[in-house]
Amino acid sequence: MTQTSPTPRIDTSRPHPARVYDWFLGGKDNYPVDEALGRQITAMEPTAKYGARHNRWFMQRATRMLVARKGVHQFLDIGTGIPTEPNLHRIAQRAAPEARVVYVDNDSIVLAHAEALLRGTPEGVTRYLQADAREPDRILELAREILDFERPVAVSLIALLHFVPDEQGAYDLVRTLVDALPSGSHLVLSQLASDYDPERTREAVDMYAAGGVTLVPRTREEFTTFFSDLDLLDPGVVWLPEWHPELAVDEERDGTAVPLYAGVARKP
């Protein structure tokens, strides 16, 4: 495991999405400011923790499919968050020990734990890059030193794009990444929906804003736009739990609705 820069200072004065997400998942790598926002969110939306778990399960199902059914052995996971077992590389390298996985995040606490927690197989490659998702050109430059962009790459942005406003180039970000990929590559996305329960969603947006975090839910149509010029895999854009449930392993579902969209698409 390598890193690209010295560990910068961790800002504990304001919540960070990766650390709030860690709190949702029951992790310990968060601070009181992150827990406070997490508790506010769950008080308004008790299913928030369940939704976070579903994001992890979706990542695992998508990775299983891409390795086993699509033959993809290279992954670029942007906005990876604080490591939580099983991580993407565990899933990929369990099926294909030679798989190469690059994780990207901008939170210093992720970097602090990456070297210790992201251990891969001897045959494969597992790396962590400290970079901001809003700098796709830099991410691609660094990733090309590790991944072979002459062969298919799966790019995943799980529960990330709803933290990137349109005015900060959310669609351009995705387009830049996709344009750099060879044919046969895949895009894996999940996104908070704005058209499931609009009133409660607006409350969540306001709550995140009060904590200094921008939250940008999107409609099904807006989410589908991220897959423009790509071939959506069956079953298309669906609610998170509905994406290939037959691939589930150790998922503790209870039928609760999860207001997030999911989709995986192939570059023709």
N, C-alpha and C positions, 0 to 999 in steps of 0.2 A: 504494500500500500504506500503510495506516495502522495504528497500534497504539493500545491503550487506556490504557497506563500507562507510566511510565518503566521502564527496564530494571532489575529487581531484581538483587540479588547472586546469583551462581551458586554453589550449594552443591556443592563438590567432595569433601566428606568422606564422602559415602555415594552409592551408585549410584542412578541414576534410570532408570526403564523406557525413556524415550525415548532416552537416551544408550546404554544397553545394546543396544537395538534398532538404533541407528545402528552400533554395533560389529558386530553380527551381519551387517549389510548391507555391511560393509567401509568405512563412513564414517570420517571423521577428527574429527568433532565430539563426542568423548567423552573421558573422563579415565581415569587408571589404575585408579581404583576401579570404573569401569564395565567396563573391559576385564577386570579380575580376575574379576568375577562372570560375565562372558560366557565367559571361558575355563573357569571351573568348570562352567558349564552345558554347554558343548560337549564337555568331557571326559566328562561323564556321558551326554549326548545329542548325538552327532555331527551329527544332522540339524537342530539348532536354527537354524543359519544358513540352511539350505535352506527351513525353515518360514517364516522371516522374509521371504525372497524371495517365497514363495507368498502371503503376506499382501498384499504390494505388487501382485503379479499379479492377485489376486482383486479388489482395489480398482479396478485398471485395467479388468478385464473388466466389473465391475458398473457402472462409470461409462459405459463404451461402450454397454452395454445400455440403461441408463436414459435416456441422451441420444437414441440412435438409434431405439430401439424403443418407449420409453415417453414420449418428448417432455418429459423433465424437464430444466429449464435452471437450477435452483437447488440448491445443495448446501451442507450444513452438516456439516463434517468435524471431529468432536470427538476429541481425542487424536491430532492429525495427525502428531506426531513431527517430528524434524529433517528439513527438506526434502530429498527424494531424487528426482531426475529419472527418469522423468517424474512430476510431481506431479498430483494430481487435477485441478487447473484446466487443466493442459496437455491432458489427455485430453478434458475436457468442452469446452473452448473450441476445440479442434481441430475438433470436430464441430459446435459451436454457438458461434461467436465471441462472442455476446451473453450467454453463461452467466455466472451470478453465483455465486461460491464464497467461503464464509467458513470459515477454518480456526480451530480452537480448541486451545490447549494451555496447560499450566501450568509448563512447564520454561523457565527463563530463557534457556537456550542456544538454544531454538527461536525465542524472541523476537529474540535477537541476530542470527539469520540470516534471519528472515522477510522483512524489508524488501528485502534484497539478492536473495533467491532466488525469492520468490513474485511474479513479474511476469506479469501477465495481458495479454489483448488490449485494444486501445483501446475496442472495442465492449462488452466485458464488465466485470465487477467482481471483484477479488480482494482480500480483506481478511483480516487476522489479528487474533484476539482473545486476549488473555492472560487465561485463566480456568480454573478447576478444573472438571473434568467432573462432580464431585459437587455442583456448584451449577447445576443445569439452569435454574432460574428466572432466574438472572443471565445465563446464556448466551442464553436466549431473548430477554431484554430487550435485550441488546446486538445480537443477530442481527436483530431486527426493525427496527433502524435501517438495515440493509443489504439484507435479503431481504424480498420481498413475501409475507407469510403468507396472502394471498388466493389465491395460486397454489401448485401443488405444490412441495414441497421434499423432497429426499433427504437424510436424516440418516444419516451413517455413523459407526460406532464400531468401527473395525478393530483387532482385537487389544487392545482396551481393557478390556472388561468383566471379563476375568480378573484385573484389578488392582483391582476394586471388590468388596469382600465384601458378602454379603447383608445383614449387619448395618449396613452403611453405605448401604443402600438401592439396590442395583444395579437391582432390578426397578422400584422407584419412580422411579428416575432415567429409565429408558427410558419408563415410562408417562407421566411429565411431559412429556417431549419429544414423544411421539406424540400426546398429547391436544392439544397446541398446533398440530399440523399440520392443514392442510386436506385434504379428500378428494383422493385421487389422489397423495398423498405416499408416499414409500417409506422403509423402514428397512433399512439394510445392516449386517450384523453378522458378525464372526468371533470365535471363542472357543476357547481351549485345552480339549481334551477330558480328562475325568477317567476315562473308561471305555475308553480305548484300551490303555494299559499302566499300570494303577493303581500298581504298585510303583515304576516309574521316575518316574511323575508325582508321587508322594509325595516322592521324593528331590528332585525339582526344586522342589517347594513348600518343603521344608526349606532348600534351598540359597538360594533367594531370601530366605526369612525370616532366614537368617543374615546376609544383606547388607542387612537392613532393609527389604525389599520384600515386600509381601503378594501372593501369587499364589493365585487361586481358580479352578482348573479346574472344569468342570461336565459333567454327563452330557448325552447327546443330549436327554433329556426336559427337563432343567433349562434347557438352551439354547433349546429350542423354546418354552418358556414366555415368553421375551422377545417372541415374536410373537403373543401372545394377542390375539384380536379383529382380527387383520390377515390378509390373504390372501397366503399364501406363494406366491411365484412358483415355477414349475417350475425345477429338480427338487426343491424343498423344502429341508430341512436335510440337507446332505451333507458329506462330507469336502472340505476346501478345494480340492484339485485337480479334483474332480468337478463343480464349479459352472461350467457352460457353458464347457468347454475349447475349443469352436469359436471363441470370441471372443479366444483368446490371440494375442498379438503379441510376438514376440521373447522367448518364455519358453523357458528351457533346462531342460526336465524330464528327469528320469532314472528316473522310476517309484518313487522312494523314498516310503514312506508319510509322510503329514503329519498328525499327530494334532490337527488343529484342525477345528472345525465352521464351516460357512458357511451363510448364508441371506440372502435378500432378500424383503421382503414389502411389499405395497401396503395403504394405508389405504383402506378402502371408503368 
